[in-house]
Amino acid sequence: MPKPQGNARNEKDGNIIGFSPLFGRSATSSYKVLSKISGKQEPGTNVVRLYMLVLGKFGQIFRDTLAGYLEKHVAKDLASEIRKTIPYDWRVLNDTEHWTRHLTVNVKRQFFQDVYYQNSGWMDIYLSVLHDEAVSRDLDPQVVLFKGNWKNSEDVDSKKHRSYGVRQRPILGSGSQELEQFKDTFGLTGSEFYWVLGMQVKSYFRAKSAERKHKRIDAPTSILLRYLWRQPKDINLFIPEIISGQEMLDYIQDIDPAFKKTHLGPLLGGAHVVSYHLIEKGMRPFARRLSAIFAEQITRRDDFYRILRTCAEEEVTARGVDIETFWREGNWNQ
């Protein structure tokens, strides 16, 4: 993370006080959230989403770069096996030495240098979002990144709102497409919408209430919205890509030719008729998470379909339903 401008008691403190301002919070809160003693302050769910964004990008850069290095510098069969086991999210950063153990010393040094420069390049993009967020709050970006005073409680009427540059307009409780159109533009369900932004339903409607609709929303949420509108593909760091019903059916039937089209809905927790909705109309909200897991795991584990089927049949048994009857009728209830 970049060090803030200004004097700190020592170099370590310089890193600490510059932490929370990067996530829309004050410099002093850095000590509270980074404290190693029990009872440390929790940063808030919308701040945690920004943590997830940063770590998610660093993990993505590490994973994608490593895949290329393995392909180039390690035997093809071994590289293929390693790639299947690399964690699909930020958890790959927990043990970077383990995942690079097959690279020679010189290649490993080049790899980590490459990752460092890519991380720095992405961090510049993130810092540009912080800069525009500060301007949208009538704050000096250099000062706010040092002190972390992100608050500006003044109302922003429509005339003032239009006076800002397009990329630096405040995101308000009402009238800002970044918030109002976010759910539909990204194709999210209601629960996904609140989860991605780290918002409670109550806080969302409070932001849109009559007394607050012309005020800027909380800085961490505004930063995340501003970023995702500019880098829409990174929504996959929060909502993994799903696989279509037809693609899922094709994968399964290649493995298990006896698997029928009508079995798809029951496999994912629905009825027979749901199978046609999944194939012809797209993935239903209740099955999206299982679809994302399927999309992630099917190319990484040859036995994943069998694992998923076993889970479904264990659930069938737990509900007191005969398994053969279940696959024939697609009914989860006796």
C-alpha positions in Angstrom: 0.0 0.0 0.0 1.3 3.5 -0.7 2.5 5.6 2.2 0.6 8.8 3.0 2.2 12.2 2.6 3.2 13.9 5.9 5.2 13.0 8.9 4.6 9.9 11.1 6.3 8.9 14.3 8.2 6.2 12.4 8.1 4.3 9.1 5.8 1.6 10.6 3.3 4.2 11.7 3.4 5.8 8.3 2.1 2.6 6.8 -0.5 2.1 9.5 -2.1 5.6 9.4 -2.4 5.4 5.7 -4.4 2.2 5.7 -8.0 3.1 6.5 -8.1 6.3 4.4 -7.7 3.9 1.4 -11.1 2.4 2.3 -13.1 5.5 3.0 -12.4 5.7 6.8 -10.3 8.0 9.0 -6.6 7.6 9.6 -7.1 7.1 13.3 -9.4 4.1 12.7 -6.3 2.4 11.1 -5.0 1.7 14.6 -8.3 0.3 15.7 -8.8 -2.2 12.8 -5.2 -3.2 12.6 -4.8 -3.8 16.4 -3.6 -7.3 17.3 -5.1 -7.2 20.7 -8.6 -8.6 21.5 -11.5 -6.3 21.1 -10.2 -4.6 17.9 -12.8 -2.6 16.0 -14.6 -4.2 13.1 -14.4 -2.0 10.0 -17.9 -2.4 8.8 -19.3 -4.6 6.0 -19.0 -2.0 3.2 -15.3 -1.5 4.1 -14.8 -5.2 4.1 -16.1 -5.2 0.5 -13.3 -2.9 -0.4 -10.8 -5.2 1.3 -12.3 -8.0 -0.8 -11.9 -5.9 -4.0 -8.2 -5.2 -3.3 -7.3 -8.7 -2.2 -9.4 -10.2 -5.0 -7.5 -8.3 -7.6 -4.1 -9.1 -6.1 -5.2 -12.8 -6.0 -6.4 -12.7 -9.6 -3.2 -11.1 -10.8 -1.1 -13.6 -8.9 -3.1 -16.6 -10.2 -3.3 -15.5 -13.8 0.4 -14.6 -13.9 1.4 -17.9 -12.3 -0.6 -19.9 -14.8 1.4 -18.3 -17.6 4.7 -18.9 -15.9 3.8 -22.5 -15.2 2.8 -23.0 -18.8 6.1 -21.6 -20.0 8.6 -22.9 -17.4 7.2 -26.1 -16.0 6.4 -29.5 -17.7 3.0 -29.3 -19.4 1.4 -32.1 -17.5 2.6 -30.9 -14.1 1.6 -27.3 -15.0 -1.9 -28.5 -15.8 -2.2 -30.4 -12.5 -1.0 -27.4 -10.5 -3.3 -25.0 -12.2 -6.3 -27.1 -11.2 -5.4 -26.8 -7.5 -4.7 -23.1 -7.4 -7.3 -21.4 -5.2 -9.8 -19.4 -7.3 -9.8 -16.3 -5.1 -7.7 -14.2 -2.7 -6.8 -17.3 -0.6 -4.0 -18.1 -3.1 -2.1 -15.2 -1.4 -2.0 -17.2 1.9 0.9 -19.3 0.7 2.6 -17.8 -2.3 5.8 -19.8 -1.8 3.9 -23.0 -2.0 2.4 -22.2 -5.3 5.7 -21.1 -6.8 7.8 -23.9 -5.5 8.2 -25.5 -9.0 9.8 -22.3 -10.4 13.6 -22.0 -10.4 15.1 -19.3 -8.3 15.7 -16.9 -11.2 12.3 -17.5 -12.7 10.6 -17.1 -9.3 12.4 -13.7 -8.8 11.1 -12.5 -12.2 7.6 -13.8 -11.4 7.3 -11.9 -8.2 8.7 -8.8 -9.9 6.1 -9.1 -12.6 3.3 -9.5 -10.1 4.6 -6.5 -8.2 4.4 -4.2 -11.2 1.0 -5.5 -12.2 -0.3 -4.9 -8.6 1.2 -1.4 -8.7 -0.5 -0.7 -12.1 -3.9 -1.8 -10.7 -3.4 0.2 -7.5 -3.0 3.3 -9.7 -6.5 2.6 -11.1 -7.9 2.2 -7.6 -6.2 5.4 -6.4 -7.7 7.3 -9.3 -11.1 6.2 -8.1 -10.2 7.5 -4.6 -9.0 10.8 -6.1 -12.4 11.3 -7.9 -14.3 10.3 -4.8 -12.5 13.0 -2.8 -13.2 15.6 -5.5 -16.9 14.6 -5.5 -16.9 15.4 -1.8 -15.2 18.8 -2.3 -12.1 17.5 -0.6 -8.4 17.7 -1.4 -7.4 14.2 -2.5 -3.9 14.5 -1.0 -5.3 15.6 2.4 -8.1 13.1 2.6 -5.7 10.2 1.8 -3.5 11.4 4.7 -6.1 12.3 7.3 -9.0 10.2 6.1 -11.7 12.8 6.7 -14.1 11.7 4.0 -17.3 13.3 5.5 -19.3 16.0 3.7 -22.8 16.2 4.9 -24.0 19.1 2.7 -26.9 18.6 0.4 -26.2 18.5 -3.3 -29.0 19.9 -5.4 -29.4 19.1 -9.1 -27.7 22.3 -10.3 -24.6 21.7 -8.2 -24.6 18.0 -9.1 -24.3 19.0 -12.8 -21.4 21.3 -12.1 -19.0 18.3 -11.4 -17.2 16.5 -14.1 -18.8 13.3 -15.2 -16.3 11.0 -13.4 -16.4 13.1 -10.3 -20.1 13.6 -9.6 -21.3 12.8 -6.1 -23.1 9.6 -5.7 -26.3 10.5 -3.8 -29.1 8.6 -2.1 -31.4 9.5 -5.0 -30.8 10.5 -8.6 -27.4 8.9 -9.1 -27.4 6.1 -11.6 -24.5 4.4 -9.9 -26.8 3.4 -7.0 -30.2 3.4 -8.6 -29.3 1.4 -11.7 -26.6 -0.8 -10.1 -28.8 -3.8 -9.4 -30.5 -4.0 -12.9 -27.4 -3.1 -14.9 -25.3 -5.9 -13.3 -28.2 -8.4 -13.3 -28.2 -8.9 -9.5 -30.9 -10.4 -7.3 -32.0 -8.3 -4.4 -29.9 -10.3 -1.9 -26.9 -10.1 -4.2 -27.3 -6.3 -4.5 -27.2 -5.8 -0.8 -24.4 -8.3 -0.2 -22.1 -6.8 -2.9 -22.4 -3.3 -1.5 -22.2 -4.5 2.1 -25.5 -2.7 2.9 -28.4 -3.6 5.1 -31.9 -3.1 3.6 -32.5 -0.5 6.3 -29.4 1.6 5.5 -30.3 1.5 1.7 -33.7 2.9 2.2 -32.4 5.4 4.8 -30.0 6.7 2.1 -32.9 7.2 -0.3 -35.2 8.7 2.3 -36.5 12.3 1.9 -34.1 13.8 4.4 -31.0 12.1 2.9 -31.7 11.6 -0.8 -29.6 14.7 -1.7 -26.7 13.8 0.5 -23.6 11.8 -0.5 -23.8 8.1 0.5 -21.2 6.6 2.8 -17.7 6.9 1.4 -16.8 3.1 1.2 -20.0 2.3 -0.6 -19.5 5.2 -3.0 -15.9 4.2 -3.7 -17.0 0.6 -4.6 -19.8 1.8 -6.8 -17.6 4.2 -8.6 -15.0 1.5 -9.2 -17.4 -1.1 -10.4 -19.0 1.2 -12.9 -15.6 1.8 -14.4 -14.4 -1.8 -14.2 -17.7 -3.8 -14.6 -15.9 -7.2 -15.1 -14.6 -7.1 -11.6 -18.2 -7.7 -10.3 -17.0 -11.4 -10.7 -14.8 -10.9 -7.7 -18.0 -10.7 -5.7 -20.5 -12.7 -7.8 -18.6 -15.4 -9.7 -19.5 -16.1 -13.3 -22.3 -18.7 -13.7 -22.7 -21.4 -16.3 -25.9 -21.6 -18.3 -28.3 -24.4 -17.9 -27.6 -25.9 -21.3 -23.9 -25.8 -20.8 -24.3 -27.5 -17.4 -26.5 -30.2 -19.0 -23.9 -30.7 -21.8 -21.1 -31.1 -19.3 -23.1 -33.6 -17.2 -24.3 -35.7 -20.1 -20.8 -36.1 -21.4 -20.0 -37.7 -18.0 -23.3 -39.4 -17.4 -25.3 -40.1 -20.7 -28.2 -41.5 -18.6 -28.7 -38.0 -17.1 -31.9 -36.6 -18.5 -32.8 -33.0 -19.2 -35.6 -33.2 -16.5 -33.0 -34.1 -13.9 -31.2 -30.7 -14.0 -33.8 -28.9 -11.9 -33.9 -31.6 -9.2 -30.0 -31.8 -9.1 -30.0 -28.1 -8.1 -32.9 -28.2 -5.6 -35.9 -27.6 -7.8 -38.5 -29.7 -9.5 -38.6 -31.3 -13.0 -40.3 -28.3 -14.6 -37.6 -26.0 -13.3 -35.2 -27.8 -15.7 -36.8 -26.2 -18.7 -36.6 -22.7 -17.1 -32.9 -23.2 -16.4 -32.2 -24.3 -20.0 -34.5 -22.0 -21.9 -34.8 -18.9 -19.7 -31.6 -18.7 -17.8 -30.3 -19.6 -14.4 -32.9 -19.1 -11.6 -31.9 -17.0 -8.6 -32.1 -20.0 -6.2 -29.6 -21.9 -8.3 -27.1 -19.1 -9.2 -24.7 -19.9 -6.4 -24.6 -23.7 -7.2 -24.2 -22.7 -10.9 -21.2 -20.5 -10.0 -19.6 -23.3 -7.9 -20.3 -25.8 -10.8 -18.6 -23.4 -13.3 -15.6 -23.0 -11.1 -15.1 -26.7 -10.2 -16.1 -28.7 -13.2 -12.8 -28.0 -15.0 -10.8 -28.4 -11.8 -12.2 -31.7 -10.4 -13.1 -34.6 -12.7 -15.4 -36.0 -10.0 -17.3 -32.8 -9.2 -20.5 -33.9 -10.9 -20.5 -37.0 -8.7 -19.9 -35.0 -5.6 -22.8 -32.7 -6.4 -25.1 -35.6 -7.2 -24.1 -37.3 -3.9 -25.0 -34.1 -2.0 -28.4 -33.9 -3.7 -29.1 -37.6 -2.9 -28.0 -37.2 0.7 -30.5 -34.3 1.0 -33.2 -36.4 -0.6 -32.6 -39.2 1.9 -32.6 -36.7 4.8 -36.1 -35.6 3.7 -37.3 -39.2 3.8 -37.8 -39.4 0.0 -37.0 -42.5 -2.0 -34.0 -41.7 -4.3 -35.4 -43.6 -7.4 -38.8 -42.0 -7.0 -37.0 -38.6 -6.6 -35.2 -38.8 -10.0 -38.3 -40.2 -11.7 -40.7 -37.5 -10.3 -38.5 -34.7 -9.2 -40.4 -34.2 -6.0 -38.5 -33.1 -2.9 -41.4 -33.9 -0.5 -43.0 -37.2 0.4 
